[in-house]
Amino acid sequence: MLKTVAIVGLAPTTSHLVAQEPPGIEVWGLNQGHALFTPEVMGQFTRWFQVHPWEEMVVCQNPELEHLEFLRTTHLPVYLEELNPEGCPNGVRYPYEEVCQTIGGTYLTSAPAYMLALAIHEGFQRINVYGVDMANATEYQDQRPCFEFLLGMALARGIQVWLPPGCPLLKGPLYAKTVYVTTSTIQQRLSAWLSARDQLLAQWHEYDGRVQAAQELLNLALKGNGGQGAANIELSQADNGELSLVENDRLWDLGGSSPPARNGSQSPVLEFQNTPPIVAQAEALIKAVNSRSHYA
């Protein structure tokens, strides 16, 4: 049988699967993980790891999990940064210097990395990993690369590595072969599409408003002064797209007179001033259209 160790983290997705391990292999736990397992499963563990500074661990530990009591009473050897005989009588100082020499540096960014590095240092032939996902992109952005680096080192040394189904470690898109879509990618694309949609809707509202304005202005022009003539209402459009009214005080009689001839001469017509209501209505309409054209 290969010299085997099971490294057990805190991720509930697969940590419970350690119960399937057969007797006779090393099983290593860490931190407050003792609160996750039944007494039967805890009986499988052979070593424990608590490499946080003692003062920090005391402040941050959850009193409900009774971690300090576990460290004080456990029969398991507990790897500590520094020994604390009163707080943890079974404490063992982690062989930091020797382990760093084995892995070629001080690259240890998590408690599971300390465990994995020690397994490599002690010459285990097979390493099974449970409850170590490191899937969170923020909390584990520094921890996961280190742990995967050490897994690669183990494989390069001929050590067998087993990861449970669904574990995200040592997985990623195959370059130039795999389309890998993440939730962040979908969110970015959705945001871009929503922005493009809103811009198109704003343009639609702008031109729809102008079409309605033109129709209403045409109706005003045809109404004329009490229905007697047509108001010659002209529009001007600025570079920014806003409409304005070019005042023209000539009303053409639609009852028989003709508009000016193309050669510049003018046929007899009935002329009178635009009535204020028509101009005022046109100006109010244009103001409303310009406001609508800036609709976001």
Number of C-alpha atoms within 10 A of each C-alpha: 7 11 13 20 22 23 25 25 24 21 16 13 14 20 22 18 14 21 14 8 15 9 9 12 16 18 22 23 25 20 19 20 18 19 15 15 14 11 10 9 15 16 11 18 19 18 18 26 24 21 20 15 11 16 8 9 15 13 9 9 14 12 11 7 14 13 18 16 12 16 22 16 12 14 15 19 17 26 22 21 18 15 17 15 11 10 15 21 17 19 25 20 14 20 14 15 10 12 20 17 11 14 17 9 10 11 16 21 15 17 19 25 21 23 27 25 23 20 21 21 17 11 13 18 19 21 24 18 25 24 21 23 22 20 14 9 10 9 10 15 12 14 19 23 15 18 26 15 14 20 23 15 15 24 15 10 12 11 20 16 15 13 17 18 7 10 17 13 17 13 9 9 10 9 8 6 7 9 9 10 9 8 8 9 11 11 11 11 12 12 12 12 12 12 12 12 12 13 14 12 13 17 16 13 18 20 14 15 19 19 13 13 18 16 12 15 22 16 13 21 22 18 15 20 20 9 13 14 21 21 28 18 20 12 13 10 10 8 6 6 12 16 20 16 15 13 13 13 15 17 23 23 20 16 10 10 12 14 16 13 9 7 6 7 9 11 11 11 17 16 12 14 11 20 14 10 11 18 20 11 14 22 18 11 18 22 16 13 24 17 13 17 21 13 13 11
